[in-house]
């Protein structure tokens, strides 16, 4: 039985935590690709670097079981 995992700290089910983790990982991959597509002197480089940093913070928050980060990602899954 799973206990004391990041999903417990986030107060969500394991399945919900996995969904949030997958979303955060996809955002990180997308941000990395966007950064990789441009040269070092591209005017958008700093903005894309900030985006990647933010995406990595989301991944870290989910992995640590931060309730607010997980809730944010789960909320965006159902918005619309």
C-alpha positions as YAML, in Angstrom:
chain: A
units: angstrom
residues:
- id: 1
  name: UNK
  ca: [0.00, 0.00, 0.00]
- id: 2
  name: UNK
  ca: [1.26, 3.46, -0.89]
- id: 3
  name: UNK
  ca: [1.59, 5.94, 1.92]
- id: 4
  name: UNK
  ca: [3.38, 9.17, 2.65]
- id: 5
  name: UNK
  ca: [3.97, 9.86, -1.01]
- id: 6
  name: UNK
  ca: [3.77, 13.27, -2.66]
- id: 7
  name: UNK
  ca: [0.09, 12.59, -3.44]
- id: 8
  name: UNK
  ca: [-0.55, 12.23, 0.31]
- id: 9
  name: UNK
  ca: [1.18, 15.54, 1.01]
- id: 10
  name: UNK
  ca: [-0.85, 17.14, -1.80]
- id: 11
  name: UNK
  ca: [-4.03, 15.55, -0.38]
- id: 12
  name: UNK
  ca: [-5.05, 13.99, -3.71]
- id: 13
  name: UNK
  ca: [-5.33, 10.46, -5.01]
- id: 14
  name: UNK
  ca: [-2.33, 8.81, -6.61]
- id: 15
  name: UNK
  ca: [-4.11, 8.98, -9.97]
- id: 16
  name: UNK
  ca: [-4.73, 12.71, -9.64]
- id: 17
  name: UNK
  ca: [-1.09, 13.25, -8.66]
- id: 18
  name: UNK
  ca: [0.07, 11.29, -11.71]
- id: 19
  name: UNK
  ca: [-2.16, 13.44, -13.94]
- id: 20
  name: UNK
  ca: [-0.68, 16.63, -12.44]
- id: 21
  name: UNK
  ca: [2.86, 15.23, -12.82]
- id: 22
  name: UNK
  ca: [2.26, 14.35, -16.47]
- id: 23
  name: UNK
  ca: [0.91, 17.82, -17.19]
- id: 24
  name: UNK
  ca: [3.87, 19.49, -15.48]
- id: 25
  name: UNK
  ca: [6.32, 17.26, -17.37]
- id: 26
  name: UNK
  ca: [4.62, 18.08, -20.69]
- id: 27
  name: UNK
  ca: [4.89, 21.80, -19.95]
- id: 28
  name: UNK
  ca: [8.57, 21.36, -19.13]
- id: 29
  name: UNK
  ca: [9.22, 19.44, -22.36]
- id: 30
  name: UNK
  ca: [7.36, 22.06, -24.41]
- id: 31
  name: UNK
  ca: [9.28, 24.90, -22.80]
- id: 32
  name: UNK
  ca: [12.58, 23.10, -23.39]
- id: 33
  name: UNK
  ca: [11.73, 22.51, -27.05]
- id: 34
  name: UNK
  ca: [10.77, 26.17, -27.49]
- id: 35
  name: UNK
  ca: [14.12, 27.19, -26.05]
- id: 36
  name: UNK
  ca: [16.06, 24.65, -28.11]
- id: 37
  name: UNK
  ca: [14.51, 25.96, -31.35]
- id: 38
  name: UNK
  ca: [16.12, 29.38, -31.13]
- id: 39
  name: UNK
  ca: [19.69, 30.62, -31.18]
- id: 40
  name: UNK
  ca: [21.59, 32.09, -28.26]
- id: 41
  name: UNK
  ca: [21.15, 35.64, -29.58]
- id: 42
  name: UNK
  ca: [17.42, 35.39, -30.30]
- id: 43
  name: UNK
  ca: [15.41, 38.23, -28.71]
- id: 44
  name: UNK
  ca: [12.93, 35.78, -27.12]
- id: 45
  name: UNK
  ca: [15.64, 33.69, -25.45]
- id: 46
  name: UNK
  ca: [15.30, 35.32, -22.02]
- id: 47
  name: UNK
  ca: [11.52, 34.94, -22.03]
- id: 48
  name: UNK
  ca: [11.72, 31.30, -23.06]
- id: 49
  name: UNK
  ca: [14.35, 30.67, -20.38]
- id: 50
  name: UNK
  ca: [11.99, 32.14, -17.76]
- id: 51
  name: UNK
  ca: [9.20, 29.91, -19.08]
- id: 52
  name: UNK
  ca: [11.41, 26.84, -18.73]
- id: 53
  name: UNK
  ca: [12.39, 27.85, -15.21]
- id: 54
  name: UNK
  ca: [8.71, 28.22, -14.28]
- id: 55
  name: UNK
  ca: [7.86, 24.83, -15.82]
- id: 56
  name: UNK
  ca: [10.66, 23.21, -13.81]
- id: 57
  name: UNK
  ca: [9.29, 24.81, -10.64]
- id: 58
  name: UNK
  ca: [5.91, 23.25, -11.42]
- id: 59
  name: UNK
  ca: [7.51, 19.82, -11.81]
- id: 60
  name: UNK
  ca: [9.39, 20.26, -8.55]
- id: 61
  name: UNK
  ca: [6.23, 21.38, -6.76]
- id: 62
  name: UNK
  ca: [4.32, 18.32, -7.92]
- id: 63
  name: UNK
  ca: [7.18, 15.99, -7.04]
- id: 64
  name: UNK
  ca: [7.35, 17.50, -3.55]
- id: 65
  name: UNK
  ca: [3.59, 17.18, -3.13]
- id: 66
  name: UNK
  ca: [2.87, 20.89, -2.89]
- id: 67
  name: UNK
  ca: [-0.93, 21.09, -2.57]
- id: 68
  name: UNK
  ca: [-1.24, 24.45, -4.32]
- id: 69
  name: UNK
  ca: [0.83, 23.41, -7.33]
- id: 70
  name: UNK
  ca: [-1.01, 20.13, -7.75]
- id: 71
  name: UNK
  ca: [-4.39, 21.86, -7.37]
- id: 72
  name: UNK
  ca: [-3.42, 24.46, -9.97]
- id: 73
  name: UNK
  ca: [-2.53, 21.78, -12.51]
- id: 74
  name: UNK
  ca: [-5.62, 19.73, -11.78]
- id: 75
  name: UNK
  ca: [-7.83, 22.81, -11.99]
- id: 76
  name: UNK
  ca: [-6.49, 23.64, -15.44]
- id: 77
  name: UNK
  ca: [-7.36, 20.10, -16.54]
- id: 78
  name: UNK
  ca: [-11.04, 20.71, -15.91]
- id: 79
  name: UNK
  ca: [-11.29, 24.39, -16.88]
- id: 80
  name: UNK
  ca: [-13.08, 25.34, -20.02]
...
